C-alpha cells in the first residue's frame, strides 16, 4: 500500500517512558505496543556484557546490576561532559537514547510488519539548541530519517485539537513528565496550532517526587535503626529505594497510604507512607510548576493573550491528585486530564501523517507555481499570495485522497499550520560604551519561529584583523544582560581585510527554523567577507565519537 511506504511515525522519547505511534488507514492515531505488549517502554538501558537490553527487563536488572544500567538519560542530552563507560567503551547520551529509539522501532516493525524509517521525535518545549540537536543525532544514530523535532506540548495540542477540529480555543498545556516540566499556551484553531509562549524546567519532573520519597525513607530507616550512615552510598540500596519510591508514588495516586519495605546491610524496616505526608514533602516542587505557569502567563499578556479557555494535563506525573487540586485552587479551572501517557506520541504521529500528505500535495502542486519544489512548505501561504488557486489545491487533495484511501477533509487537514516559539534567547557577546562585555540578544525567547533577526556591531580598533563571535543562549527576555546570564553554544571567527578603520559595521544575522535550529551569518561591510555557522553545537556528539556510535548501532539488535 502506498500509504504505508511513506508512513512517518511519531516517537515520544521520554525521560522515564517512551512510546511510538502511527496513523492508521482510518486517520486515527494509534499507539504501537512493544514486544512485552505494553503501550509504553521504560527509557532504561542495560549493558548486559555484549548485549543491549532496553525496557522493563533493563529496569528490573537495575536491582542486580546498578552500575550497568542507565536511566533518565534524557536529562543529560546536550551535556558535553556526560559519558557512560562500559567494557572500556564510552557511550554518549545520544547513543544511549538511540538504543531506546531502536527498541521502539524494532517492536513496531515486528507488530506492523513494515520498516520504520521516517520519524518525528518530540522533545520538551524548554530544550535549547544543544538538547534539540542531540535528540536529532540520537534519531540519526538509530538509523532514522528524522523529519522533524517538535515540542511535546505542541504534539499534545495537535492530538487534542484533532478530537474536535471545529472548536477554536486557547489552551494551557501543563506537561509534567517523569523528568521534565513544560507549560505552554497554545491557540488551537481549525486550521492551525500556534504556540503563544512557553516556560518550564527540563530538570523538574516525577523523578524529583521519587527522590523526595527516597530521602524520607532514608530518614525513617536511620531513625528506626539508629544508624547515621548514608545508606544511599550502597548502589543496590539506592536502586531498590528508587524503584520502591516510584511504585509508592503511583499507589498514592489511588490510595491514601502504602506500606514500604527498606532493606540495607542485613536490616529490614517496614514503614507506612501516607498521601498527606507525600504531598507535604513535595509541596515545594509543585509550587515551582505553579510559579513557572504564572510567569508564562505574564509573558502571554505581553502578547495580548490575557485568558485561556482550558487547561490540559499531559505527562504521567499529572495523575498525582495534588496536581489537579493545586491547579484548581490557583486558577479556578478544572483541568482536563487528556491521555497523559500517550498524547505526545499520538500528536507526533498525526504531525508526521500530515507531513506525509503535505509532501504529496506539494508534489502535485509544484508545477503550478514558479517556485522549485524544495521551497514550497506552506500551501495556505501560496493561496494567500495567489500563487495557487483554491480549485488547484482541492483537485490535488482529491487525487491524494483517492491514492491514499483517505477522505478529502482528512487530506485537506494536512495543511494545518503549526507555529512554534523559541524557548531561549539567542545573541552574541559585545562591548558596551563603558567597554564592558555584555550579552546582546538578537532573538528573544517566546518569539515565533521561523524568524530572522539582523543587527550591526562595530570593530573596536583600526586595522583589526579578526572578530571573535561568541554565540550565546540564555533564558532571559531582555535585550542586553550581563554575559554570565548566558551559555556559550558556539564560536566563530570572521577574518577582516587589512587597513580597516575603527567602527566598521559587522552585520550579524540569526535565523531560527521551525525546529528552533540556529543559523548565524556575520559579514563585514567593506569587502563583504563573511562567516557562516550552522549550530551543530560543540556539546553534541560528533566526529570520531559519532562515527563509532553509528557503526555500533548499525547492526545492533536491542533485546
C-alpha positions in Angstrom: 0.0 0.0 0.0 1.4 3.4 -1.0 0.4 5.0 2.3 2.5 2.5 4.3 5.5 3.1 2.1 5.5 6.7 3.1 4.5 6.3 6.8 6.0 8.8 9.2 5.9 7.5 12.8 5.7 9.7 15.9 8.0 9.0 18.8 7.8 10.3 22.4 11.3 10.0 23.6 10.6 10.4 27.3 12.7 10.7 30.4 11.2 7.7 32.2 8.9 6.1 29.5 8.9 6.3 25.7 6.3 5.3 23.1 5.8 5.1 19.3 2.6 5.7 17.3 1.3 5.8 13.8 -1.9 6.9 11.9 -3.9 4.0 10.7 -6.0 3.7 7.5 -8.9 5.5 9.2 -6.9 8.6 10.0 -6.7 7.6 13.7 -3.5 7.9 15.8 -2.6 4.5 17.4 0.0 3.6 20.0 2.0 0.5 19.0 2.5 -1.9 21.8 6.1 -3.2 22.5 7.2 -6.8 22.4 6.0 -7.2 26.0 2.5 -6.0 24.9 2.9 -2.7 26.9 1.9 0.6 25.4 4.9 2.5 26.9 8.5 1.3 27.3 10.8 2.3 30.2 13.6 4.6 29.0 16.2 2.4 30.7 19.2 0.8 29.0 21.1 -2.3 30.5 24.5 -3.0 29.2 24.5 -6.8 29.6 28.0 -7.9 28.6 27.9 -7.6 24.8 24.1 -7.2 24.6 22.0 -4.1 25.0 18.7 -4.5 26.8 16.0 -1.8 26.8 12.7 -1.5 28.7 11.2 -3.5 31.6 14.0 -6.1 31.8 16.6 -3.3 31.9 14.6 -1.6 34.7 14.4 -4.7 36.7 18.1 -5.5 36.1 19.0 -2.3 37.8 18.4 -4.0 41.2 21.1 -6.6 40.5 23.4 -4.6 38.2 23.1 -0.9 39.1 26.4 0.0 37.6 25.5 -1.4 34.2 22.1 0.3 33.9 21.4 3.9 32.6 18.2 5.7 33.5 17.0 9.3 33.0 19.4 9.8 30.1 17.2 12.5 28.6 18.3 14.8 31.4 21.9 14.6 30.1 21.0 15.3 26.5 23.3 18.0 25.1 25.7 17.9 28.1 29.3 17.7 26.8 30.8 16.0 29.8 28.4 13.1 30.3 29.9 9.8 29.3 28.9 6.3 30.4 31.8 3.8 30.3 31.1 0.1 29.8 33.8 -2.5 29.0 36.2 0.3 28.2 33.9 1.9 25.6 32.5 5.4 26.0 28.8 6.0 25.3 27.3 9.5 24.9 23.7 10.4 25.8 22.8 10.5 22.1 23.9 6.9 21.5 22.2 5.6 24.7 19.0 7.4 23.6 19.4 5.8 20.1 19.1 2.4 21.8 15.8 3.3 23.3 14.6 4.5 19.8 15.8 1.3 18.2 13.9 -0.8 20.7 10.7 1.2 19.9 11.3 0.8 16.1 12.1 -3.0 16.3 9.0 -3.7 18.3 6.9 -1.6 15.9 8.3 -3.3 12.9 7.5 -6.7 14.4 4.0 -5.6 15.2 3.1 -3.9 11.9 5.3 -6.0 9.5 6.8 -2.8 7.9 10.1 -0.9 8.3 10.3 2.2 10.4 12.4 4.8 8.5 10.9 8.3 8.8 10.1 9.7 12.2 9.0 12.8 14.1 10.6 12.9 17.5 9.4 15.1 20.4 11.4 17.0 23.0 10.5 19.3 25.9 9.5 22.8 24.7 12.2 24.1 27.0 15.0 22.3 25.3 17.7 24.6 23.9 19.9 24.2 20.8 22.2 21.6 22.3 19.4 19.3 23.5 17.4 19.6 20.3 20.5 18.8 18.2 21.3 15.9 20.5 17.8 14.5 20.1 18.1 14.7 16.3 21.5 13.0 16.4 20.0 10.2 18.6 17.5 9.5 15.8 20.2 9.5 13.1 22.3 7.1 15.1 19.3 4.8 15.4 19.1 4.8 11.6 16.1 7.1 11.1 15.4 9.9 8.7 14.4 12.4 11.3 11.7 14.5 9.6 11.3 17.0 12.4 11.8 17.6 16.1 8.7 19.1 17.6 7.8 20.2 21.1 6.0 17.8 23.4 3.2 20.3 24.4 2.7 21.2 20.7 2.3 17.5 19.9 -0.2 17.0 22.7 -2.1 20.1 21.4 -2.2 18.6 17.9 -3.6 15.3 19.3 -6.1 17.2 21.5 -7.1 19.5 18.6 -7.7 16.6 16.3 -10.6 15.5 18.6 -12.7 18.5 17.6 -11.4 20.5 14.7 -14.4 22.8 14.7 -13.8 24.3 18.1 -11.3 27.2 18.5 -9.8 27.5 21.9 -6.8 28.9 23.8 -5.4 26.0 25.9 -2.8 25.9 28.6 -0.8 22.6 28.2 0.6 21.7 31.6 3.1 18.9 30.9 4.6 17.2 33.9 6.6 14.1 32.8 9.0 11.8 34.5 11.9 14.2 34.2 10.8 17.5 32.6 8.1 20.1 33.1 6.7 22.4 30.4 3.8 24.8 30.5 2.7 26.2 27.2 -0.1 28.5 26.0 -1.4 27.3 22.6 -4.0 28.8 20.3 -5.8 25.8 18.8 -7.9 26.6 15.7 -9.5 24.6 12.9 -6.5 25.1 10.5 -3.7 26.0 12.9 -1.9 25.3 16.1 0.0 28.3 17.3 2.2 28.4 20.4 2.0 31.7 22.2 4.7 31.2 24.8 6.3 28.5 26.8 8.2 28.1 30.1 9.4 25.3 32.2 12.4 23.3 33.5 13.8 20.2 32.0 15.3 19.2 35.3 11.9 19.1 37.1 9.7 16.0 36.8 8.2 13.0 38.5 11.7 11.7 39.3 12.1 14.6 41.8 9.0 13.5 43.6 10.5 10.0 43.7 13.8 11.4 45.1 11.8 13.1 47.9 10.2 9.8 48.9 13.7 8.2 48.9 15.1 10.9 51.1 12.2 10.5 53.5 12.6 6.7 53.6 16.3 7.2 54.4 15.4 9.4 57.4 12.9 6.8 58.6 15.4 4.0 58.3 18.0 5.9 60.2 15.5 6.8 62.9 14.4 3.2 63.5 17.9 1.6 63.3 19.9 4.3 64.9 22.5 4.5 62.1 23.9 7.7 60.8 25.4 6.2 57.7 24.2 7.4 54.3 22.6 4.2 53.0 22.3 5.6 49.5 26.1 5.2 49.1 25.3 1.5 48.5 24.2 1.3 44.8 22.0 -1.7 45.5 20.1 0.1 48.2 19.8 3.3 46.1 18.4 1.4 43.2 15.9 -0.6 45.3 14.7 2.6 47.0 14.2 4.3 43.7 12.0 1.5 42.4 10.1 1.4 45.7 9.6 5.2 45.6 8.2 5.2 42.0 5.8 2.3 42.9 4.7 4.1 46.1 4.0 7.4 44.2 1.8 5.5 41.8 -0.1 3.8 44.6 -0.6 7.1 46.5 -2.2 8.5 43.4 -5.1 6.0 44.0 -4.9 5.3 47.7 -4.3 7.2 50.9 -1.4 5.2 52.2 1.0 2.4 51.2 3.5 0.2 53.1 7.1 0.2 52.0 9.9 -2.1 53.0 13.5 -0.8 53.3 16.4 -3.3 53.3 20.0 -2.4 53.9 23.1 -4.0 55.5 21.1 -7.1 56.7 18.4 -4.9 58.4 14.9 -4.6 57.2 12.5 -1.8 58.2 8.8 -1.6 57.3 7.2 1.9 57.1 3.8 3.3 56.2 3.8 6.3 53.8 0.6 8.4 53.8 -0.5 10.6 50.9 -0.7 13.6 53.2 3.0 13.2 54.1 3.9 12.7 50.5 2.2 15.9 49.5 3.9 17.7 52.4 7.5 16.7 51.4 6.9 17.5 47.7 4.8 20.7 48.1 7.7 23.0 47.0 8.2 21.0 43.8 4.5 21.5 42.9 4.8 25.2 43.7 7.7 25.5 41.3 5.4 24.4 38.5 2.8 26.9 39.5 5.4 29.7 39.6 6.6 28.7 36.1 2.9 28.8 34.9 2.3 32.2 36.4 5.5 33.5 34.8 4.5 32.2 31.4 1.0 33.8 31.8 2.7 37.2 32.4 4.6 36.8 29.1 1.4 35.8 27.3 -0.2 39.0 28.5 2.6 41.0 26.7 1.4 39.2 23.5 -2.2 40.3 24.3 -3.3 36.8 25.4 -4.8 37.6 28.8 -7.0 34.5 29.2 -7.2 30.8 28.4 -10.2 28.6 27.8 -9.0 25.3 29.3 -6.0 23.6 31.0 -4.9 20.3 29.5 -2.8 18.0 31.7 -0.4 15.7 29.9 2.5 13.6 31.3 2.2 10.7 33.6 3.0 12.7 36.7 -0.2 14.7 36.4 -2.0 11.7 37.7 -1.0 12.8 41.2 -4.2 14.1 42.8 -2.3 17.1 44.3 -1.6 18.4 40.8 -5.3 18.8 39.9 -6.2 20.2 43.4 -3.4 22.8 43.2 -4.3 24.0 39.7 -8.0 24.3 40.6 -7.1 26.3 43.6 -4.7 28.7 41.8 -6.6 29.2 38.5 -10.3 28.4 39.4 -10.4 26.0 36.4 -10.9 22.2 36.5 -8.2 20.9 34.3 -8.8 18.1 31.7 -6.5 15.1 32.0 -6.0 14.1 28.4 -4.3 10.8 27.5 -1.3 11.7 29.8 1.0 8.8 28.7 0.0 8.7 25.0 -1.0 12.2 23.8 2.6 13.3 22.9 3.4 10.2 20.7 -0.1 10.4 19.1 0.3 14.1 18.3 3.8 13.4 16.8 2.2 10.7 14.7 -0.6 13.0 13.5 2.0 15.6 12.7 4.1 13.1 10.7 1.0 11.9 8.9 0.2 15.5 7.9 3.8 15.9 6.8 3.5 12.9 4.5 0.2 14.0 3.0 1.6 17.5 2.6 4.6 16.1 0.7 2.2 14.5 -1.8 0.2 17.7 -2.2 3.3 19.7 -2.8 4.5 17.2 -5.5 1.2 17.7 -7.4 1.1 21.5 -6.9 4.8 22.4 -7.6 4.3 22.6 -11.3 1.5 25.2 -10.9 3.9 27.6 -9.1 7.0 29.5 -10.0 8.9 28.0 -7.1 11.2 24.9 -7.0 9.6 22.1 -5.0 12.1 22.4 -2.2 11.0 25.9 -1.5 7.3 25.0 -1.1 6.3 24.4 2.5 3.2 26.4 3.3 0.3 25.8 0.9 -2.1 28.2 2.6 0.5 30.9 2.1 0.7 30.2 -1.6 -3.1 30.5 -1.8 -3.0 33.9 0.1 -0.3 35.1 -2.3 -2.4 34.0 -5.3 0.3 31.6 -6.5 -2.2 28.8 -6.3 -6.0 28.8 -6.6 -8.3 27.0 -4.1 -9.5 24.9 -7.1 -5.9 23.7 -7.8 -5.5 22.7 -4.1 -8.8 20.9 -4.0 -8.1 18.9 -7.1 -4.7 17.9 -5.8 -6.1 17.0 -2.4 -8.8 14.8 -4.1 -6.0 13.0 -6.1 -4.1 12.3 -2.9 -7.2 11.2 -1.1 -8.0 8.7 -3.8 -4.5 7.3 -3.9 -4.1 7.1 -0.1 -7.6 5.9 0.7 -8.5 8.8 3.0 -11.4 11.2 2.8 -10.9 14.6 1.2 -11.4 16.5 4.5 -8.6 14.4 6.1 -6.2 15.3 3.3 -7.2 19.0 3.4 -6.4 18.9 7.2 -2.8 18.1 6.3 -2.4 21.8 5.5 -2.6 22.5 9.3 -0.3 25.3 10.2 1.9 24.7 13.3 3.7 27.8 14.6 6.1 27.4 17.5 8.2 29.8 19.5 11.8 29.7 20.6 12.2 28.7 24.3 15.5 30.5 24.7 17.0 33.9 23.7 20.0 34.0 21.3 22.6 36.6 21.0 26.3 37.5 20.9 28.9 39.0 23.3 29.8 42.6 22.5 31.3 45.6 24.4 29.1 48.4 25.7 30.1 52.1 25.7 31.9 51.5 29.1 34.0 48.8 27.3 32.5 46.0 29.4 31.4 42.7 27.7 27.7 42.3 27.6 25.3 39.8 26.0 23.2 41.4 23.3 20.2 39.2 22.3 19.1 39.3 18.7 16.2 36.8 19.2 14.2 36.9 22.4 12.6 33.8 24.0 9.0 33.2 23.0 9.5 34.8 19.6 7.6 32.9 16.9 9.7 30.8 14.5 10.9 30.7 11.8 12.5 34.1 12.4 15.4 36.1 11.0 17.0 39.0 13.0 19.8 41.3 12.0 22.0 43.7 14.0 25.1 45.8 13.3 28.1 45.6 15.6 31.3 47.5 15.1 35.1 46.9 15.0 36.8 48.1 18.1 40.1 49.5 16.7 41.8 50.4 13.5 43.4 47.6 11.4 41.5 45.0 13.4 42.4 41.6 11.8 39.5 39.4 13.0 36.4 39.3 15.1 35.6 36.6 17.6 31.9 35.9 17.6 30.6 34.2 20.7 27.1 32.9 20.2 25.1 32.7 23.4 21.9 31.1 24.6 20.0 32.4 27.6 16.7 32.2 29.4 16.2 36.0 29.9 13.7 38.0 27.9 15.8 41.2 27.9 17.9 42.5 25.0 21.0 43.4 27.0 22.2 41.4 30.0 25.5 40.5 31.7 27.5 37.8 29.9 27.1 35.4 32.9 23.3 35.2 32.2 24.1 33.2 29.0 25.7 29.9 28.0 28.2 29.9 25.1 27.0 27.4 22.5 29.4 28.1 19.6 32.2 30.5 18.5 33.1 31.7 15.1 36.0 33.9 13.7 35.4 36.4 11.0 38.7 37.4 9.3 38.9 41.0 8.2 40.7 42.7 5.3 43.6 45.0 6.1 43.6 48.7 6.7 40.1 48.9 8.2 39.0 51.9 10.2 37.6 51.5 13.7 33.8 51.3 14.0 33.3 49.4 10.7 29.9 47.8 10.8 29.8 44.0 11.1 26.3 42.7 10.2 25.2 39.6 12.2 22.2 37.7 11.1 20.4 35.0 13.2 17.9 32.6 11.5 15.9 30.1 13.5 13.9 27.5 11.7 10.6 25.8 12.8 12.6 23.3 14.9 14.5 26.0 16.8 17.8 25.2 15.0 20.0 28.2 14.6 22.0 29.5 11.6 24.3 32.6 12.0 25.9 34.7 9.4 28.4 37.5 10.1 29.6 39.9 7.3 31.9 42.8 7.3 30.5 45.6 5.1 33.6 46.8 3.1 34.5 43.7 1.1 31.5 41.6 2.2 33.7 38.9 3.7 31.5 36.6 5.8 31.5 33.5 8.1 28.5 31.2 8.5 27.7 28.8 11.4 25.0 26.2 11.5 24.5 25.3 15.1 25.6 21.6 15.1 26.9 22.5 18.5 30.2 21.5 20.2 28.2 19.9 23.0 26.7 17.3 20.7 28.3 14.1 19.7 30.4 14.5 16.5 33.5 13.4 14.7 35.0 10.0 15.7 32.6 9.5 18.6 29.7 9.9 16.2 31.2 7.5 13.6 31.8 4.9 16.4 28.2 5.3 17.6 26.8 4.9 14.1 28.9 1.8 13.5 27.9 0.2 16.8 24.2 0.9 16.2 24.1 -0.2 12.5 23.6 -3.9 13.0 22.7 -3.9 16.7 19.7 -5.9 17.8 18.1 -4.5 21.0 16.7 -7.0 23.5 
